[in-house]
Amino acid sequence: MTDPRVTKTRAALAEAVLALAAEKPFADVTITEIAERAGVGYASFFRHYKDKDALLSDVADTLVDDLIAIIMPAMQDDDTEAASIAICRYVDEQRLIARALLAGGAETTVRRHIVARAIAQSTIWTDPPREEVPQELLVTHSVAATLGLLTWWLEQGMDISAETMGRVVNRLVMAPVRTMQRI
C-alpha cells in the first residue's frame, strides 16, 4: 500500500516538472525550482527521485506507454490512416501533458526515451521490413518522424483537427513505412 503523502508529493513534483518544462528548456530547470514549484523541500525531492531526469522519466512513462501502444501497431496495420488518426486523437486528448513533454524543454530526453522503448518493442513484430533497411532504423525513423510531426502540431497547428493531422502523419510516415514492409 502506498503512503498517501508519497502519492501527493510525487504528483506535485510531476506537475511542477511539467509546468517548468513548458516554460523553458529542460536543461535549464533546476531541482530547486521543481521542489519550490511543488511546495516540497529540496531534500524531499531526493527521497523520491535521484535526479530530475528520473522524475521526467517517471512522468513520461504513461504517455510513452500509451504512444508506443498506438504507434507500434500503426506501423503494422493495413489501415494506416485509421491508426494515424488514432495517434493524433490520443495526443489531442492529452494535449497539455503531450505539449509539455514533446514540445516543451524536455523534448530531446523524452524523444530518446520513446524511440528506445519503440526499438525494444519492435522485436515483437511478425512482419519485419523486407527491404535492406535495418528494422531498428525503420523504427527509429518512423517514431522520430511521427514525434516531429506531432511536436509541430502541438506548437503550430492549433487550427488543424486530429483527423486532418492523422492523415498528414499517415501520408508522410505510416503509409510509406507500411509499404516498405510489404516489398
C-alpha positions as CSV (number, residue, x, y, z in Angstrom):
1,M,0.0,0.0,0.0
2,T,1.4,3.4,-1.0
3,D,1.5,6.1,1.6
4,P,-0.9,9.0,0.5
5,R,1.8,11.5,1.3
6,V,4.2,9.8,-1.1
7,T,1.5,9.9,-3.8
8,K,0.7,13.5,-3.1
9,T,4.4,14.6,-3.2
10,R,5.1,12.6,-6.4
11,A,2.0,14.2,-8.1
12,A,3.1,17.7,-7.0
13,L,6.7,17.0,-8.4
14,A,5.2,15.7,-11.6
15,E,3.0,18.8,-12.1
16,A,5.9,21.1,-11.2
17,V,8.4,19.5,-13.7
18,L,5.7,19.6,-16.5
19,A,5.0,23.2,-15.8
20,L,8.6,24.2,-15.8
21,A,9.4,22.2,-18.9
22,A,6.7,24.0,-20.7
23,E,8.3,27.3,-19.7
24,K,11.9,26.8,-20.6
25,P,14.4,24.2,-21.8
26,F,14.5,21.2,-19.5
27,A,18.3,21.5,-19.2
28,D,17.7,24.9,-17.5
29,V,15.2,23.5,-15.0
30,T,16.8,23.0,-11.6
31,I,15.8,20.7,-8.8
32,T,15.4,23.7,-6.5
33,E,12.8,25.2,-8.9
34,I,11.0,21.9,-9.1
35,A,10.9,21.5,-5.3
36,E,9.8,25.1,-4.8
37,R,7.0,24.8,-7.5
38,A,5.8,21.6,-6.0
39,G,5.8,23.0,-2.5
40,V,8.2,20.4,-1.1
41,G,11.6,20.7,0.5
42,Y,14.8,20.2,-1.6
43,A,15.7,17.1,0.4
44,S,12.2,15.7,-0.1
45,F,12.9,15.6,-3.8
46,F,15.7,13.2,-3.3
47,R,13.6,10.9,-1.2
48,H,11.6,10.2,-4.3
49,Y,14.0,10.7,-7.3
50,K,17.7,10.5,-7.8
51,D,17.7,13.5,-10.2
52,K,15.4,15.5,-12.5
53,D,15.8,13.0,-15.4
54,A,14.4,10.2,-13.2
55,L,11.4,12.4,-12.4
56,L,10.9,13.3,-16.0
57,S,11.2,9.6,-17.0
58,D,8.6,8.7,-14.4
59,V,6.2,11.4,-15.6
60,A,6.7,10.5,-19.2
61,D,6.2,6.7,-18.8
62,T,2.5,6.8,-19.0
63,L,2.4,8.9,-22.1
64,V,5.3,6.9,-23.6
65,D,3.5,3.6,-22.9
66,D,0.3,4.9,-24.5
67,L,2.0,6.3,-27.5
68,I,4.1,3.2,-28.1
69,A,0.9,1.1,-27.8
70,I,-0.6,3.1,-30.6
71,I,2.4,3.8,-32.8
72,M,3.8,0.3,-33.0
73,P,0.6,-1.4,-34.2
74,A,0.0,1.5,-36.5
75,M,3.2,0.6,-38.3
76,Q,1.8,-3.0,-38.8
77,D,-1.8,-2.1,-39.5
78,D,-3.1,-2.3,-43.1
79,D,-5.4,0.7,-42.3
80,T,-2.5,3.1,-41.6
81,E,-4.8,6.1,-41.9
82,A,-7.1,5.0,-39.1
83,A,-4.1,4.1,-37.0
84,S,-2.5,7.5,-37.7
85,I,-5.7,9.3,-36.8
86,A,-5.9,7.3,-33.5
87,I,-2.4,8.5,-32.6
88,C,-3.4,12.1,-33.2
89,R,-6.7,11.8,-31.3
90,Y,-4.8,10.4,-28.3
91,V,-2.3,13.3,-28.4
92,D,-5.1,15.8,-28.8
93,E,-6.8,14.3,-25.7
94,Q,-3.6,14.5,-23.8
95,R,-2.6,17.9,-25.3
96,L,-1.3,19.6,-22.1
97,I,1.0,16.8,-21.0
98,A,2.0,15.9,-24.6
99,R,2.9,19.6,-25.2
100,A,5.0,19.8,-22.1
101,L,6.8,16.5,-22.9
102,L,7.1,16.7,-26.7
103,A,7.2,20.4,-27.4
104,G,8.4,21.8,-24.1
105,G,12.0,22.0,-22.9
106,A,12.2,18.2,-22.3
107,E,11.5,17.0,-25.8
108,T,15.0,15.7,-26.5
109,T,15.1,13.5,-23.4
110,V,11.5,12.3,-24.0
111,R,12.0,11.6,-27.7
112,R,15.1,9.4,-26.9
113,H,13.1,7.6,-24.3
114,I,10.2,6.9,-26.7
115,V,12.5,5.8,-29.6
116,A,14.4,3.4,-27.3
117,R,11.2,1.9,-26.0
118,A,9.8,1.5,-29.5
119,I,13.0,-0.2,-30.6
120,A,12.8,-2.6,-27.7
121,Q,9.2,-3.4,-28.5
122,S,9.8,-3.8,-32.2
123,T,11.2,-7.3,-31.6
124,I,7.6,-8.5,-31.3
125,W,6.9,-7.7,-35.0
126,T,5.9,-10.7,-37.0
127,D,6.3,-8.7,-40.2
128,P,9.8,-7.2,-40.3
129,P,10.9,-4.9,-43.1
130,R,11.7,-6.7,-46.4
131,E,13.9,-4.1,-47.8
132,E,17.6,-3.7,-46.9
133,V,16.7,-1.2,-44.2
134,P,17.5,-2.5,-40.7
135,Q,14.4,-2.8,-38.5
136,E,16.0,-0.6,-35.8
137,L,16.5,2.2,-38.4
138,L,12.9,1.8,-39.7
139,V,11.5,2.0,-36.2
140,T,13.8,5.0,-35.3
141,H,12.7,6.9,-38.4
142,S,9.0,6.1,-38.0
143,V,8.8,7.1,-34.4
144,A,11.1,10.1,-34.7
145,A,9.3,11.4,-37.8
146,T,5.9,10.9,-36.1
147,L,7.0,12.7,-33.0
148,G,8.4,15.5,-35.1
149,L,5.1,16.0,-36.8
150,L,3.2,15.8,-33.5
151,T,5.5,18.3,-32.0
152,W,5.0,20.7,-34.9
153,W,1.2,20.2,-34.5
154,L,1.4,20.9,-30.8
155,E,3.4,24.1,-31.3
156,Q,1.9,25.5,-34.6
157,G,-1.2,23.6,-35.7
158,M,-3.9,24.6,-33.2
159,D,-6.4,25.0,-36.1
160,I,-5.7,21.5,-37.5
161,S,-8.0,18.8,-36.3
162,A,-6.7,15.4,-35.1
163,E,-8.3,13.7,-38.1
164,T,-6.5,16.1,-40.6
165,M,-3.2,15.7,-38.7
166,G,-3.7,12.0,-38.7
167,R,-4.0,12.0,-42.4
168,V,-0.8,14.0,-42.6
169,V,1.1,11.6,-40.3
170,N,-0.2,8.7,-42.5
171,R,0.8,10.2,-45.8
172,L,4.3,11.3,-44.6
173,V,5.2,8.4,-42.3
174,M,2.9,5.4,-41.7
175,A,1.8,4.6,-45.3
176,P,5.4,4.8,-46.7
177,V,6.7,2.7,-43.8
178,R,4.0,0.1,-44.3
179,T,4.8,0.0,-48.0
180,M,8.4,-0.8,-47.2
181,Q,7.3,-3.7,-45.0
182,R,5.3,-5.2,-47.9
183,I,8.0,-5.0,-50.5
